[in-house]
Amino acid sequence: MITRAKLKSASKRTAKPKGAAKPRRAAKSKRSLRIEARVTPENLAVIKRAAEIQGRSVSDFLVTAAQEAAHRAVEETQIIRLSVEDQRRVVEAILNPPPLAPAMERAIERHRRLVGPL
């Protein structure tokens, strides 16, 4: 004899086909990803101590330090820094360019004949 409890139990088991995917949670707007790194025990001790001094977790300390280093590295490749003297030389060359070399004069003339005026 089949009771109601057995019917409920059977319907629950058969409600999902075998191998069906679990329902997904709503995706977070900002995902965080994991990064792994190997460090020596000495490095880890220094990192832990620095994180403690700043009142941060080791993870937060490492992420912030890596982010700052990454920004510096990118900035160094995008920004040209000149001394005051070098800045003066660049401005002087722009305002008062040196005369063109004879080879450049010939190249400009050849270009004008082939392509037209600049």
ChimeraX commands (.cxc) that place a marker at each C-alpha (Angstrom):
marker #1 position 0.00,0.00,0.00 radius 0.5
marker #1 position 1.35,3.48,-0.96 radius 0.5
marker #1 position 0.94,6.22,1.60 radius 0.5
marker #1 position 0.87,9.97,1.03 radius 0.5
marker #1 position 4.34,10.34,2.53 radius 0.5
marker #1 position 5.75,7.83,0.02 radius 0.5
marker #1 position 4.05,9.68,-2.86 radius 0.5
marker #1 position 5.48,13.02,-1.73 radius 0.5
marker #1 position 8.91,11.49,-1.33 radius 0.5
marker #1 position 8.71,9.88,-4.76 radius 0.5
marker #1 position 7.52,13.10,-6.42 radius 0.5
marker #1 position 10.39,15.06,-4.84 radius 0.5
marker #1 position 12.92,12.58,-6.16 radius 0.5
marker #1 position 11.50,12.61,-9.66 radius 0.5
marker #1 position 10.89,16.37,-9.82 radius 0.5
marker #1 position 14.48,17.02,-10.94 radius 0.5
marker #1 position 15.93,14.91,-13.69 radius 0.5
marker #1 position 19.14,13.19,-12.77 radius 0.5
marker #1 position 22.18,15.37,-13.56 radius 0.5
marker #1 position 20.15,18.59,-13.66 radius 0.5
marker #1 position 22.16,21.70,-12.90 radius 0.5
marker #1 position 21.68,23.39,-9.56 radius 0.5
marker #1 position 20.00,26.79,-9.70 radius 0.5
marker #1 position 22.56,29.59,-9.86 radius 0.5
marker #1 position 22.66,32.50,-7.50 radius 0.5
marker #1 position 22.29,35.97,-8.92 radius 0.5
marker #1 position 25.70,37.12,-10.17 radius 0.5
marker #1 position 27.36,39.80,-8.10 radius 0.5
marker #1 position 28.06,43.07,-9.85 radius 0.5
marker #1 position 31.73,42.98,-8.84 radius 0.5
marker #1 position 33.32,39.58,-8.85 radius 0.5
marker #1 position 36.50,38.90,-6.99 radius 0.5
marker #1 position 39.01,36.43,-8.29 radius 0.5
marker #1 position 41.64,34.47,-6.45 radius 0.5
marker #1 position 45.39,34.93,-7.00 radius 0.5
marker #1 position 47.93,32.58,-5.51 radius 0.5
marker #1 position 51.57,33.34,-4.77 radius 0.5
marker #1 position 54.38,31.44,-3.14 radius 0.5
marker #1 position 56.45,33.34,-0.58 radius 0.5
marker #1 position 59.20,32.39,1.79 radius 0.5
marker #1 position 58.35,32.18,5.48 radius 0.5
marker #1 position 60.51,35.27,6.05 radius 0.5
marker #1 position 58.59,37.27,3.42 radius 0.5
marker #1 position 55.27,36.14,4.87 radius 0.5
marker #1 position 56.34,37.23,8.35 radius 0.5
marker #1 position 57.23,40.72,7.08 radius 0.5
marker #1 position 53.99,40.96,5.10 radius 0.5
marker #1 position 51.92,39.88,8.12 radius 0.5
marker #1 position 53.70,42.40,10.33 radius 0.5
marker #1 position 53.15,45.24,7.83 radius 0.5
marker #1 position 49.47,44.31,7.49 radius 0.5
marker #1 position 49.10,44.32,11.30 radius 0.5
marker #1 position 50.74,47.75,11.54 radius 0.5
marker #1 position 48.27,49.16,9.03 radius 0.5
marker #1 position 45.33,47.35,10.61 radius 0.5
marker #1 position 44.57,45.36,7.46 radius 0.5
marker #1 position 44.20,41.74,6.57 radius 0.5
marker #1 position 47.11,40.13,4.74 radius 0.5
marker #1 position 44.91,39.78,1.67 radius 0.5
marker #1 position 43.89,43.45,1.68 radius 0.5
marker #1 position 47.49,44.53,2.27 radius 0.5
marker #1 position 48.78,42.43,-0.65 radius 0.5
marker #1 position 46.04,43.56,-3.03 radius 0.5
marker #1 position 46.62,47.23,-2.20 radius 0.5
marker #1 position 50.40,46.92,-2.52 radius 0.5
marker #1 position 50.12,45.08,-5.85 radius 0.5
marker #1 position 47.62,47.62,-7.15 radius 0.5
marker #1 position 49.89,50.56,-6.25 radius 0.5
marker #1 position 52.89,48.86,-7.88 radius 0.5
marker #1 position 50.85,48.12,-11.01 radius 0.5
marker #1 position 49.69,51.74,-11.30 radius 0.5
marker #1 position 53.29,52.95,-10.93 radius 0.5
marker #1 position 54.53,50.52,-13.59 radius 0.5
marker #1 position 51.85,51.62,-16.06 radius 0.5
marker #1 position 52.42,55.30,-15.30 radius 0.5
marker #1 position 56.18,54.98,-15.86 radius 0.5
marker #1 position 55.58,53.76,-19.41 radius 0.5
marker #1 position 53.04,56.46,-20.26 radius 0.5
marker #1 position 54.62,59.57,-18.78 radius 0.5
marker #1 position 57.91,61.04,-20.00 radius 0.5
marker #1 position 59.67,63.02,-17.31 radius 0.5
marker #1 position 62.19,65.64,-18.36 radius 0.5
marker #1 position 64.52,67.80,-16.35 radius 0.5
marker #1 position 64.00,71.56,-16.57 radius 0.5
marker #1 position 66.97,71.82,-18.93 radius 0.5
marker #1 position 65.60,69.07,-21.20 radius 0.5
marker #1 position 62.20,70.81,-21.25 radius 0.5
marker #1 position 63.90,74.03,-22.42 radius 0.5
marker #1 position 65.71,72.13,-25.19 radius 0.5
marker #1 position 62.46,70.56,-26.45 radius 0.5
marker #1 position 60.68,73.94,-26.49 radius 0.5
marker #1 position 63.64,75.59,-28.23 radius 0.5
marker #1 position 63.71,72.86,-30.91 radius 0.5
marker #1 position 59.98,73.32,-31.52 radius 0.5
marker #1 position 60.09,77.13,-31.65 radius 0.5
marker #1 position 63.37,77.36,-33.59 radius 0.5
marker #1 position 63.89,74.12,-35.49 radius 0.5
marker #1 position 67.32,73.50,-37.01 radius 0.5
marker #1 position 67.62,73.76,-40.81 radius 0.5
marker #1 position 66.78,70.63,-42.79 radius 0.5
marker #1 position 69.58,68.41,-43.97 radius 0.5
marker #1 position 70.09,68.29,-47.78 radius 0.5
marker #1 position 68.84,64.65,-47.87 radius 0.5
marker #1 position 65.61,65.70,-46.16 radius 0.5
marker #1 position 65.15,68.57,-48.64 radius 0.5
marker #1 position 65.50,66.08,-51.53 radius 0.5
marker #1 position 63.07,63.64,-49.89 radius 0.5
marker #1 position 60.45,66.38,-49.47 radius 0.5
marker #1 position 60.85,67.44,-53.10 radius 0.5
marker #1 position 60.56,63.82,-54.29 radius 0.5
marker #1 position 57.41,63.38,-52.16 radius 0.5
marker #1 position 55.85,66.54,-53.66 radius 0.5
marker #1 position 56.49,65.26,-57.19 radius 0.5
marker #1 position 55.01,61.82,-56.46 radius 0.5
marker #1 position 52.12,62.64,-54.12 radius 0.5
marker #1 position 51.57,66.36,-54.32 radius 0.5
marker #1 position 52.03,69.21,-51.85 radius 0.5
marker #1 position 52.12,68.45,-48.14 radius 0.5
marker link #1:1,2 radius 0.2
marker link #1:2,3 radius 0.2
marker link #1:3,4 radius 0.2
marker link #1:4,5 radius 0.2
marker link #1:5,6 radius 0.2
marker link #1:6,7 radius 0.2
marker link #1:7,8 radius 0.2
marker link #1:8,9 radius 0.2
marker link #1:9,10 radius 0.2
marker link #1:10,11 radius 0.2
marker link #1:11,12 radius 0.2
marker link #1:12,13 radius 0.2
marker link #1:13,14 radius 0.2
marker link #1:14,15 radius 0.2
marker link #1:15,16 radius 0.2
marker link #1:16,17 radius 0.2
marker link #1:17,18 radius 0.2
marker link #1:18,19 radius 0.2
marker link #1:19,20 radius 0.2
marker link #1:20,21 radius 0.2
marker link #1:21,22 radius 0.2
marker link #1:22,23 radius 0.2
marker link #1:23,24 radius 0.2
marker link #1:24,25 radius 0.2
marker link #1:25,26 radius 0.2
marker link #1:26,27 radius 0.2
marker link #1:27,28 radius 0.2
marker link #1:28,29 radius 0.2
marker link #1:29,30 radius 0.2
marker link #1:30,31 radius 0.2
marker link #1:31,32 radius 0.2
marker link #1:32,33 radius 0.2
marker link #1:33,34 radius 0.2
marker link #1:34,35 radius 0.2
marker link #1:35,36 radius 0.2
marker link #1:36,37 radius 0.2
marker link #1:37,38 radius 0.2
marker link #1:38,39 radius 0.2
marker link #1:39,40 radius 0.2
marker link #1:40,41 radius 0.2
marker link #1:41,42 radius 0.2
marker link #1:42,43 radius 0.2
marker link #1:43,44 radius 0.2
marker link #1:44,45 radius 0.2
marker link #1:45,46 radius 0.2
marker link #1:46,47 radius 0.2
marker link #1:47,48 radius 0.2
marker link #1:48,49 radius 0.2
marker link #1:49,50 radius 0.2
marker link #1:50,51 radius 0.2
marker link #1:51,52 radius 0.2
marker link #1:52,53 radius 0.2
marker link #1:53,54 radius 0.2
marker link #1:54,55 radius 0.2
marker link #1:55,56 radius 0.2
marker link #1:56,57 radius 0.2
marker link #1:57,58 radius 0.2
marker link #1:58,59 radius 0.2
marker link #1:59,60 radius 0.2
marker link #1:60,61 radius 0.2
marker link #1:61,62 radius 0.2
marker link #1:62,63 radius 0.2
marker link #1:63,64 radius 0.2
marker link #1:64,65 radius 0.2
marker link #1:65,66 radius 0.2
marker link #1:66,67 radius 0.2
marker link #1:67,68 radius 0.2
marker link #1:68,69 radius 0.2
marker link #1:69,70 radius 0.2
marker link #1:70,71 radius 0.2
marker link #1:71,72 radius 0.2
marker link #1:72,73 radius 0.2
marker link #1:73,74 radius 0.2
marker link #1:74,75 radius 0.2
marker link #1:75,76 radius 0.2
marker link #1:76,77 radius 0.2
marker link #1:77,78 radius 0.2
marker link #1:78,79 radius 0.2
marker link #1:79,80 radius 0.2
marker link #1:80,81 radius 0.2
marker link #1:81,82 radius 0.2
marker link #1:82,83 radius 0.2
marker link #1:83,84 radius 0.2
marker link #1:84,85 radius 0.2
marker link #1:85,86 radius 0.2
marker link #1:86,87 radius 0.2
marker link #1:87,88 radius 0.2
marker link #1:88,89 radius 0.2
marker link #1:89,90 radius 0.2
marker link #1:90,91 radius 0.2
marker link #1:91,92 radius 0.2
marker link #1:92,93 radius 0.2
marker link #1:93,94 radius 0.2
marker link #1:94,95 radius 0.2
marker link #1:95,96 radius 0.2
marker link #1:96,97 radius 0.2
marker link #1:97,98 radius 0.2
marker link #1:98,99 radius 0.2
marker link #1:99,100 radius 0.2
marker link #1:100,101 radius 0.2
marker link #1:101,102 radius 0.2
marker link #1:102,103 radius 0.2
marker link #1:103,104 radius 0.2
marker link #1:104,105 radius 0.2
marker link #1:105,106 radius 0.2
marker link #1:106,107 radius 0.2
marker link #1:107,108 radius 0.2
marker link #1:108,109 radius 0.2
marker link #1:109,110 radius 0.2
marker link #1:110,111 radius 0.2
marker link #1:111,112 radius 0.2
marker link #1:112,113 radius 0.2
marker link #1:113,114 radius 0.2
marker link #1:114,115 radius 0.2
marker link #1:115,116 radius 0.2
marker link #1:116,117 radius 0.2
marker link #1:117,118 radius 0.2
view
